[in-house]
């Protein structure tokens, strides 16, 4: 991993332990985490990497501001994970309903979806399609496949 060097700047490297100590303490308190869990929570963040980058001067920010930035980052990660799960569920819903409506074997439906890149289409059209009923979605997939032949 390519980590920005904070050691080149004596002031920055001497500040980091203080900043990390305060931030760890706040994370432990606000998130009810153990010391190790709080460190993992921080060390696995982009915020921590920006603290290591002397160009960001991030260590000058208040502990509360750093904590809020960390929480925004973690919330965004969670939202992305939830979106990925929703899209995965939607794709499975689509292939299962398509397979059933067309009286196909699972392998046949998978081959058809793969050949015509239906899963890519479903991911790109997720926002529009996921609120529609199954019949509309199946018709849309059928039309998409016919146009791809």
Secondary structure, DSSP 8 states (H G I E B T S, - for coil): ------TTSHHHHHHHHHHHHHHHHHHHHHHT--HHHHHHHHHTSHHHHHHH-TTT-GGGS-HHHHHHHHHHHHHHHHHHHHHHHHHHHHHHHHHHHHHHHTT--HHHHHHHHHHTTHHHHHHHTHHHHTTS-HHHHHHHHHHHHHHH-
